[in-house]
Amino acid sequence: MATTRRKIRVARVEYQPDLHQPAQPIPLGVILEELRGGTWQFVIFGRQPRNDAPGLQLENTWGPFRNVVTGWSDLMLKNARELMAPTDAKGPLLDQLAQRWNLNVYLRKPETKLVSPAADLAACANQWFEEYINPRPASKKKVKKARKSVVPVSGNRNRRWLSISLQAHA
């Protein structure tokens, strides 16, 4: 008996610091959605920049413009919940979110991926986010790397990115 694979919709979230002179966008996260058994599942997984993260060009931004970049995941989840709230809400949510989020912080065109029936959405989000942030080289040859010694860091590290994982069900 063949198992049916589940269809998951995925969109990448990116940040473009300068819309007048676009550069390489900064990856922020991935968003997954699935309508399964009458339940809508929505997962946001990624990283949220703190004010001093390099390359964000936030030095001269203020107020709501800065908040959209540094708080994108909370705002995105709020928008998703607003779209899921009506009892007659029809999907897909990612397409509707992509219409709303189309300026400096935006969603790339959503794509459909197939996963096993037992797959956990949060685990899939984590995997796809890691592949998005750290893409593998095109070469299929594995190169042995020299072992690096790990130096433990003591005290409070000043982290420039905050890891985020949010979920909503409707």
C-alpha positions as CSV (number, residue, x, y, z in Angstrom):
1,M,0.0,0.0,0.0
2,A,1.5,3.4,-1.1
3,T,1.4,6.2,1.4
4,T,0.1,9.6,0.3
5,R,2.6,12.4,0.6
6,R,1.4,15.7,2.1
7,K,1.5,19.0,0.2
8,I,3.1,21.8,2.1
9,R,3.2,25.4,0.8
10,V,6.5,27.2,1.5
11,A,7.6,30.8,1.0
12,R,10.9,32.5,1.8
13,V,11.0,35.8,3.7
14,E,13.6,38.3,2.5
15,Y,14.7,41.8,3.4
16,Q,15.9,44.3,0.8
17,P,17.6,47.2,2.6
18,D,17.5,49.6,-0.3
19,L,14.7,49.6,-2.8
20,H,16.4,52.4,-4.9
21,Q,19.6,50.4,-5.4
22,P,18.8,46.8,-4.8
23,A,21.5,44.5,-3.6
24,Q,21.6,40.8,-2.6
25,P,18.5,40.3,-0.3
26,I,19.0,39.2,3.3
27,P,17.3,35.9,4.1
28,L,15.1,36.1,7.2
29,G,13.1,32.9,7.3
30,V,10.6,30.5,5.8
31,I,6.8,30.2,6.2
32,L,4.9,27.0,5.8
33,E,1.2,26.4,5.5
34,E,-0.9,23.3,5.3
35,L,-4.6,22.6,5.3
36,R,-5.0,19.2,6.7
37,G,-8.1,17.5,8.1
38,G,-10.0,20.8,8.3
39,T,-7.2,22.4,10.3
40,W,-5.0,25.1,9.0
41,Q,-1.4,24.9,10.2
42,F,1.0,27.8,9.8
43,V,4.7,27.8,10.8
44,I,7.1,30.7,10.8
45,F,10.7,29.8,11.2
46,G,13.8,32.0,10.9
47,R,15.8,34.7,12.5
48,Q,14.9,38.2,13.6
49,P,17.6,40.8,13.4
50,R,18.6,42.8,16.3
51,N,19.3,46.5,15.8
52,D,23.1,46.1,15.3
53,A,23.1,43.2,12.8
54,P,25.6,43.9,10.0
55,G,24.4,44.8,6.5
56,L,20.8,45.7,7.4
57,Q,21.3,49.5,6.9
58,L,19.1,50.3,9.9
59,E,21.2,53.2,11.1
60,N,19.0,55.9,9.7
61,T,15.6,54.2,10.0
62,W,13.2,54.8,12.8
63,G,9.9,53.8,14.3
64,P,7.6,51.6,12.2
65,F,10.2,51.1,9.4
66,R,12.7,49.7,11.9
67,N,10.0,47.7,13.6
68,V,8.9,45.9,10.4
69,V,12.4,44.6,10.0
70,T,13.2,43.8,13.6
71,G,9.7,42.4,14.4
72,W,8.8,40.9,11.0
73,S,7.8,37.5,12.4
74,D,5.3,38.8,15.0
75,L,3.8,41.1,12.4
76,M,3.6,38.3,9.9
77,L,1.9,36.0,12.4
78,K,-0.6,38.7,13.3
79,N,-1.5,39.2,9.6
80,A,-1.9,35.4,9.2
81,R,-4.2,35.2,12.2
82,E,-6.3,38.1,10.8
83,L,-6.6,36.2,7.5
84,M,-7.5,32.9,9.3
85,A,-10.1,34.6,11.6
86,P,-13.1,34.7,9.4
87,T,-15.1,31.4,9.5
88,D,-15.3,31.5,5.7
89,A,-11.6,32.1,5.2
90,K,-10.4,30.4,2.1
91,G,-6.7,29.6,1.4
92,P,-4.1,29.8,0.5
93,L,-2.8,32.2,3.1
94,L,0.7,32.5,1.7
95,D,-0.6,34.1,-1.5
96,Q,-2.6,36.6,0.5
97,L,0.4,37.4,2.8
98,A,2.6,37.9,-0.3
99,Q,0.2,40.5,-1.5
100,R,0.4,42.4,1.8
101,W,4.2,41.9,2.3
102,N,5.8,43.4,-0.8
103,L,8.1,46.2,0.2
104,N,11.5,45.9,2.0
105,V,10.4,42.8,3.9
106,Y,8.7,40.5,1.4
107,L,7.7,36.9,0.6
108,R,9.1,35.1,-2.4
109,K,6.7,33.3,-4.6
110,P,5.3,30.4,-2.6
111,E,6.1,26.9,-3.8
112,T,4.6,23.4,-3.1
113,K,6.7,20.7,-1.5
114,L,5.8,17.1,-0.8
115,V,6.6,15.6,2.6
116,S,6.0,12.2,4.2
117,P,2.7,11.7,6.1
118,A,4.5,11.6,9.5
119,A,6.6,14.8,8.9
120,D,6.6,17.4,11.5
121,L,6.0,20.9,10.1
122,A,8.4,22.6,12.6
123,A,11.2,20.2,11.7
124,C,10.5,20.7,8.0
125,A,10.6,24.5,8.5
126,N,13.9,24.2,10.4
127,Q,15.5,22.0,7.7
128,W,14.3,24.3,4.8
129,F,15.4,27.4,6.7
130,E,18.9,25.9,7.2
131,E,19.1,25.1,3.5
132,Y,18.0,28.6,2.6
133,I,20.5,30.3,4.9
134,N,23.4,27.9,4.1
135,P,22.9,26.5,0.6
136,R,25.0,23.5,-0.3
137,P,27.5,23.9,-3.1
138,A,26.5,22.5,-6.5
139,S,29.3,19.9,-6.4
140,K,28.2,16.5,-5.1
141,K,31.7,15.6,-4.0
142,K,32.2,15.6,-0.3
143,V,35.3,17.3,0.8
144,K,36.8,16.3,4.2
145,K,37.3,19.2,6.4
146,A,40.0,19.5,9.0
147,R,38.6,19.4,12.5
148,K,38.3,22.7,14.2
149,S,38.7,23.1,17.9
150,V,35.8,24.6,19.6
151,V,36.6,27.3,22.1
152,P,33.8,27.7,24.8
153,V,32.5,31.1,25.1
154,S,31.9,32.3,28.6
155,G,29.7,35.1,29.8
156,N,26.9,36.7,27.9
157,R,27.4,36.8,24.2
158,N,26.0,39.7,22.2
159,R,24.0,37.9,19.6
160,R,23.1,39.9,16.5
161,W,20.2,37.6,15.4
162,L,17.4,36.2,17.5
163,S,16.1,32.7,16.4
164,I,12.3,32.5,16.1
165,S,9.7,29.8,15.7
166,L,6.0,30.6,15.7
167,Q,3.0,28.5,15.0
168,A,-0.7,29.1,14.5
169,H,-3.6,26.7,14.0
170,A,-7.1,27.5,12.9
